[in-house]
Amino acid sequence: MEKAKYQIEVNANICKGCGYCKEVCNKDVFATADKFNSQGYKPNVAVHSENCVGCLRCVYICPDFAINLKEAC
């Protein structure tokens, strides 16, 4: 199996769960968490980071700057 080229991280403490990242990602990387964060929102989480192709759409659309993308080592 090929190793993932990109790693997506969502800062759950600042994510408000707007879902924009899920809307623009056609690789099903994101899902809504089961638990609330400290602000009372259910944040989005990267459940399939291995599917990421590095298009950066999620990073650009996030209004809270809660998504970080980096190349996997």
C-alpha positions in Angstrom: 0.0 0.0 0.0 1.3 3.4 -1.0 2.2 5.8 1.9 0.1 8.9 2.3 1.7 12.0 0.7 -0.1 14.6 2.8 -1.3 14.9 6.4 -4.3 16.9 7.3 -4.8 18.2 10.8 -7.9 20.0 12.1 -7.5 22.1 15.2 -10.7 20.9 17.0 -10.4 23.7 19.6 -11.1 26.4 17.0 -13.2 24.5 14.4 -16.9 25.6 14.5 -18.0 22.6 12.4 -19.3 24.8 9.5 -18.7 21.9 7.0 -17.1 23.9 4.3 -14.1 21.6 4.2 -16.5 18.6 3.7 -18.3 20.4 0.9 -15.1 21.2 -1.1 -13.3 17.9 -0.5 -14.2 15.2 -3.1 -12.0 12.7 -1.4 -14.1 12.2 1.8 -11.3 13.2 4.1 -13.5 15.0 6.6 -16.3 14.0 9.0 -18.0 15.6 12.0 -16.7 14.6 15.4 -19.0 12.8 17.9 -18.0 15.1 20.8 -18.3 18.8 21.3 -15.2 21.1 21.6 -14.7 23.7 24.4 -16.7 26.2 22.4 -19.8 23.9 22.2 -19.3 23.0 18.5 -18.9 19.5 17.0 -15.7 20.1 15.0 -14.8 18.4 11.7 -12.0 15.9 11.8 -9.8 14.4 9.2 -10.8 10.8 9.3 -9.3 9.7 6.0 -6.1 11.9 5.7 -4.6 9.2 3.5 -7.0 10.2 0.7 -5.7 13.8 0.6 -4.2 14.8 -2.7 -2.9 18.2 -1.5 -5.3 20.4 -3.4 -5.5 22.9 -0.5 -9.2 23.7 -1.1 -10.1 22.9 2.6 -7.3 25.1 3.8 -8.4 28.1 1.7 -12.1 27.8 2.5 -11.8 27.4 6.3 -13.0 30.7 7.8 -11.4 29.8 11.2 -8.0 28.8 9.8 -8.4 25.5 11.7 -6.9 23.2 9.0 -3.3 22.6 8.5 -1.9 20.5 5.6 1.7 19.3 5.5 3.6 16.8 3.4 4.1 13.5 5.1 7.6 12.4 5.7 
